[in-house]
Amino acid sequence: MENIILIGMPGSGKSTVGVVLAKRIGYKFKDTDLLIQEHEGMLLQDIIEEKGIDDFKKTENDILSKITAEKTVIATGGSAVYGVEAMANLKGLGTVIYLKQSYRGISSRIKNLSKRGVAMKRGQTLMDVYRERVPLYEKYADIIINCNRKTIGKIVREIEEIVEDMLI
């Protein structure tokens, strides 16, 4: 297990868990949303507004299909699972962990959907996106962590235990 890749809905804690986990296990940290923003020179929401959802997903797939890493915790954007090539590359880089959160938990964490940079089609609700993505997260996950009502610390400790078991 060279790298740890975190997938899940926006608001599931991927970036926060990723940073804390990387510090605890001595790995580097990459946030793919930040890589996309850096590559495009604008915020995610601006990319989606200017280029459209399909071009955003294509850009995300292109960038993630070429990403490389060693001993790194990688927090992906919630829409990464739409990219077949991206997910093939990420699965080849390490262990994919789905941070599973209930819809209620996600909706309570996301306060300003329009400013969040969530890849949604016009007219879609957060529930629509949740229902569409959960099967994809489950499909690509090597490990599923139920994050409902758990602190960041508890989630990180669970992942640490899994990592320790895999390295034995």
Protein Blocks (a to p, Z undefined) as FASTA:
>chain_A
ZZacdeddehilmmmmmmmmmmmnopacddfklmmmmmnopafklmmmmnojklmmmmmm
mmmmmgccehiaddddfklmmpmklmmmmmmnmccddddddfklmmmmmmblmlnopacd
ehiafklmmmmmmmmmmmmpmbdcdfehiafklmmmmmmmmmmmmmZZ
